[in-house]
Amino acid sequence: MKDHKLLSILQPPALPYFSLNTDKLCSRPPVSAVFLQVLQLQNVTRFAVLSNLYQALKTDRIGLRNLPLCNSIDSARLLENEARPTLQWKFQERLEGGDQISVEAPVIMWSLSVLVLLDGWDVHVIERDLTEPNRIAGELLQPGGYNKLIELGLEDCVEGIDAQKVLSLAAIYKDEKKAIVPYPSGVGARGFHNGRFIQKLRGKAASLPNVRLEQGTVTSLLEENGTIKGVQYKTKAGKELTASAPLTMVCDGCFSNLRRSLCNPKIEIPSCFIGLVLENCDLPHSNRGYFILKDITAIAFPIGTNEIRCLVDFPGRKIPSISNGEMTEYLKTVVAPQMPAELYNAFTCAIDKGNIRTMPNRIMSESHYPVPGAFLIGDS
C-alpha cells in the first residue's frame, strides 16, 4: 500500500498553545492530511487559524514550535474585525512529499483542503458521513471570520445558500430595555445553515482534479516510539486501511473518540443549547442578532430568508426530556413568555412541530499537551 504523507489534525478546544513536534517535515509536500471533524470554534477564530496555517504551509515554514492560541475572542477586537489567533512557525528540516489525506473535514479542514489543492498538493479526503450535516452550531459567521474567508478566496462558499447578512447584535433585558452593538460598517456577519456551508466547501474541494473523496471512519491513531505516525481507518465497505505521515492533525470534535490516546483533559459542561428554527416571522429589526437576557438566556439570528435560529441556554447538563413531554412543557411555560412579541407565535409553532435539537456546551481547561507528530487545533 502506498505510504501516504499524512497531515492530520487534533482539535482540543480551549488550549492556549498548539504543539507541533516532528523531526522531519515537508517543504512543498504533496503532504496528506487527516482532517477529523472540527468542533465548533468560533468562526472568527477558525478562519484566523486557517489563514495563518495556510500561509505557513505555502511558504514552507512548518516546523517545531509552540503556537499560541487565544481560547476566547475579545469582543472589542471582534468588533474591530480582528480575527485571532496569530500562528507563528519555524522552518525545519525538509522531507520529500507524498500526498494529503483529509478525514472528517468540516469548515477549517475543508477550507484548508481547497487551499492546498489550489497550491498543487494532492489531497485524499476521508470523512465519516458525506451527507449534508444537520447541526445547530456554527451558523453565525462573525465579521472577522467572514473577512478571513474573503482573504482565503472562499467567500463564494456563502453564496447560493440563502445566507443572511447580520449587521449588528442587540441585547433585550428583563425590563425590555435594549442595547445595540453594531458591527464594523459594511462588514457584517453571515447567518446560514451550517450543513449548506459545509457542502459548498466540500464541493469546492471535490471539484479540483487532485482530490480523492472517500467516506470512512478513523478508528485510531498510529503511534511508534511515542510519536504519532498516522491513522487507521475503516472504509464505507468495512475494509481496514492505514495512512501514515510525519505530521498528524486531528479534529474530531467535542465527542472525540481519539482524544484520550493523546491526552486526558478535564471537561466541564456548564450548560446545554436547545435549538429550534422559527419560520415565517420577523425579528424586532431585520439584519440583527438578538440576545434575550431575562429569566432565561437565548439568542436568535436569521439563517435563511424565512428562518430564524433560536438557541436557548439551559444551565447544567440534565436537560428536560423530549420524549416524555418535559421539554415541550418547559419551552412553552418558561421560555416562550420571555420571547420578544414578534417571535412568540413562531416560537410556539416550532415547539409544536417537535423538531427540537440539543447539544452540550463544553469547556476544556487550558493545558499544554506536547505530542510528537501531532498538531492539536480545537476541541477534540
N, C-alpha and C positions, 0 to 999 in steps of 0.2 A: 504494500500500500504506500502511496505517495506520502512523504513526510512533509506535512503542511507546516509552514511557519505561522504560528498562531498568535493572534493578538486577542486576548480575552479580557473581559472586564468584570471586576467585582465591585459592587456598589454599596458600602455602608453609609448611613445617612448623615449623621452629624459629625463626621470625622473632620478634625481641624487639619489633618495632614494626610497626604497620599504618600505611599512609599513605593518607589519604583526601584527594585533591586534585581538586576540581571547582569550577568557578566558580559554578554555579547548581545548587541542589538544591531538592527539593520540601518543602512544608510537610506536607501530608497527601496524598501522591501517590496516588492510584491509581498508584504508580510500578511499573515492572516489573523483574523480577529474572531474570538468567540464573544459575541455580544449577548449576554444573558440579561433578561428583561430589566430595563431601567425602572426603578421605582419612581415615584413622583417627587423629584426635586422640584423646587420652584422653577418655573420655566426660565426665569431670568438667569438663575444660576446655571441651569442645564446648558444653555447656549453659550454662556461665558466659558464654561469648562470646555465645551466642544470647540469653540473658536480658537482658544489657546492651544488645545490639544492638537488640532489640525495644523496650526502654524508650526508647532514643534515638529510634527511629522513631515511637513512639507519642506522644512529647512534642514532636515536630518539632524535634529538636535535632541532626539530622545536619549535619555541616559539615566544614570544613577543619581537620584536626587529626591529629597523630601519636598513635596509640593504642598504649599499652603492652600487650604480650602476654608473659606468662611462658612460656618454652618447656618448662618441666617442672613437675611437681606435687610440691611438698614433702610428704613422706609424713605428717609430723606435722599439717600443715594439712589434709591429705586426711582423716585420721582424725578431726580436729575438725569434719569436714563443711563445710569452707570451700572453695567452688568458685571458682577463679580463671580468667582474669584479670578485672579491672575495666576496662571501656572507658569513656573519657571523650570527650564530643562537644562541639563548639562550634557554635552556631547560625550559619547562613549565609543568604545571600540566597534568598528563596523563588522557586519556579517552579511554574507551573500543571502539573497532573498528567498523566496518561497511564494506562497500566496496568502490571502487573508480570509479567515473564516469568521463569520458573524453568527452568533447564536442568541435567540430571544432578543431581538433588536428593536426596542421602542424608539422614542424620539431621538435621544442623543446618538445612539448607535446607528440607527438608520441614516441619520444626517451625516455621521462620520463615514458610513459606507459610501454614500453618494460622493462625498468629497474625495476620498482616496481613490474611488473608481475614476473620477474625473482626472485625477492626478496620475493615472496609469497603473494603479495597483489591481491585482486580481483579488476578487472577494468571493468567498463561499459563505453564504448566509444560511444558518441553521436556526429555525425558530419553532417553538413548540406548537403554535397554532397560527396559521396564516389567514384565518378568517378575520373579519373586522372586529376589533375589540369593542366591548361594551362596558365602559368604565365610568365612574362618577368623579374621577380626579383628572388633573392635567387638562382642564377645559378652559382655563383662562391664561393666555399667554401675555405676560406683563410687557410694558413698553420696552424695557431693556432687552428682554428676550426676543421681542419682535425685531428690534433693530439688529440684534445679532443674527437673526435668521436672514435678514436682508444682506448683512455683511458676508454671510456664508453663501449667498446666491441661492437660497432655498425659499425665498418669500412666496414663490408660486405654489408652494405646498399648502398655503392657507387660502388659495383661490379655488373656486369651484366647490367649496364645501359648506357654503352658506355661513361663513364666519362673520361674526358681528363685531363692529368696532365699539370699543368701550372707552369713552373719553375721560371719565372721572369715577371716583368712588365716593360713596356717601354713607354716613352712619345715621341710623334712626334710633333715638333713645326712648326710654320708657315714657318720658313726658312729651313724646312726639317731636322734640327738637331734633334738628338735623345738622350735621357737619359735612361739608363738601371738601373733598381733596381732589383737585384737578390733576390730570396727568400733564406731562410737558406738551406744550402747544404743538398740534399737528402730528403727534406720535400716536398715542392711544394704545390700549391693549386689544387683544383679539379673543373673543369667546367663540367656542366651536365644540362640536362633538369630537372627543379625543380620538375615537376609532377612525373617523374620517381623515383626520390629520395623519394618523399612523399609516393608513392605506395610501395616502398621497406620497409619503416618504418611501414606503415600500415600492410603489410604482416607479418612482424616480430612480431608485437604485436598480430595480429589476430591468428597467429599460436599457441599461447600459450593457455593452457586449461582454465585458469581462466580469460579470457577476453570475454566480450559480446560487439559486434559491432553493432551499431544501427544508422540509418540515421534519423536525426531530426534537428529541429531548435530551439535554445534557444531564447525565446521571452522576458524574463525579469528576473531580479534578485529578489530574495525573501528577503525582509527586515523586521526586527522585532526589535522595540525599537532602531533604528539607527544602527543595526548590520545586515550584510548580512548573511543570513542563507542558501542560496542555489539558485536554479534556477527553472524557469518554462520553459518547452519546449514542442514543438509540434512534434509528430512523423510523419513519412513519410505518414502514413494513415490519418493524421489530428487530432489525438487524443491529448488532452492537458494533460500533466503529470507534476509532480513536483519532485524535488530531493533536499534533504537538507543535510547539514554537517556543522561542526564547522569552516571550512576554505574554502573559495571560491576563486578560481583562474580564472581570466577572461583574455582571449586572442583573441578577435575577430577583431583585426587588425585596420588599419587606417580608415576603413569605419565603425567603430563600431556603433552599434545601442544601446549599453548598457553604453557607456562612460558617458553620461550625467546623468545617475542615480547615479553616484558616484562623478563626478567632471565636471567642465566646462572650460577646459583649452583653451588658445588661440592657434589656429592652423594657421600656415603660409604655403603657397605653393609657394616657390621661383621659382620652375621650374617643368617641366614635362619630362618624358622619352618617346621617340619614339623608339619602338623596332622593329627590323627586324631580320630574320635569313638568313644569306648569305650561299649559298650552293656551294659545289664543287669548292672551291677556297682555296688558302693558305695565311696565314698571312705572313708578311715580314720575320718572323722567327717562326718556329713551337714551340709549347710549351711555348708561351709567350702571355701575355695580353697586349693590346695597348691602351693608352690614346691618342686621337687625340686632340691636344690643338692648334687650329688655329683660324680662324674666327668663327668656330663652336667648340663645345666640344662634344666628343663622346668617347665611349670605345668599344673595340672589343676583344673577347676572345673565345676560342673553347668550344663548348658544346656537340660535337659529332664528329665522325670520319670525316664527310664531312660537318659539320655545324659550323658556327661562329655566335655568338650572337653579334649584334651591337645595342648599346643604344645611341641615340642622345639626348643630353640635350637641351631642348627648354626653354629659360627664360620665367618666368611668367606662368600664368595658362590658358591663352587663346591660345590654340594651333590651327594650321591651320586645317580646316575642311577636313576630309577624304571623306565625301560623295560628296562634290561639286568639288573635284579635287585640292583644295588648298594644301593639304598635299603632293600629288604627285609632284606638281609644286615646292614646297619648297624643297623637298628632292632632286629632280633632278637638280635644278638650284643653290641652295645654299649649300647643304650638299655634294652631290656627288663629286663636284670638289675638295673638301677638303680631300677626302678619299685617303689613300695610293694607288698607282697604282695597287698593287696586288689585291686590293679589289674592284676597281671601277666597273668592269663589273658585278661582283656578286651582288654588291650593287644596281645597276640599274635594274638588273633582279629581285631582291627581291621587289623593288618598283613596277615593272610591275605585279608581281604576286598578289600584293594587300593585302598580309597578314601583315598589319601594325597594331601594338598594341601600346597603350599609357597608361601611368599611372602617377598620380601626385606624386611629391616628397614633402612630408610633414614634417614640423618641429613643434614640440610641445615644448613650453617653459618649462624650468626646474622648477618644483614645487613639493611640498611635499603634498600628499593627504593621510592623515591617515584615513583609512576606516576599522572600526572594522569588523572582519570576512572575509576580502577580501585581496588577495595578488595581487598586481599590478606588472606586469612584461612585459612591452613592449609598444606598441603604440595603444592600443585600446581606 
